[in-house]
Amino acid sequence: MAAAHPHPYVPEDLSLPDYHPPHFGRPAILGTFFPLVALVTAWCVHRVRNSKSHAIQTAGDGVVFSWFVVSGLIHFFIEGSFVIYAEVSCLVEQGESQG
């Protein structure tokens, strides 16, 4: 039985009847995500640098602050999507088992 869409997984003859290829390619996703992360990081650095406390005083402080902002954004979006989709998939499975 041939799959409706070829999949990139191994083994290649694995049957995945519900597999659908991604709507967006990797360049489109990364081309949107990284500029967004850069803009948010730049905005955060600007806000902290112009605050009255002057928490960022050296270039090293700015790099460390930027690292934590980028790390936080990546964890928020990546782990957040797993939480959202795990909850949705559990609800779908419960609905299928009841119906």
Secondary structure, 3 states (H helix, E strand, C coil): CCCCCCCCCCCCCCCCCCCCCCCCCHHHHHHHHHHHHHHHHHHHHHHHHCCCCCCCCCHHHHHHHHHHHHHHHHHHHHHHHHHHHHHHHHHHHHHHHHC
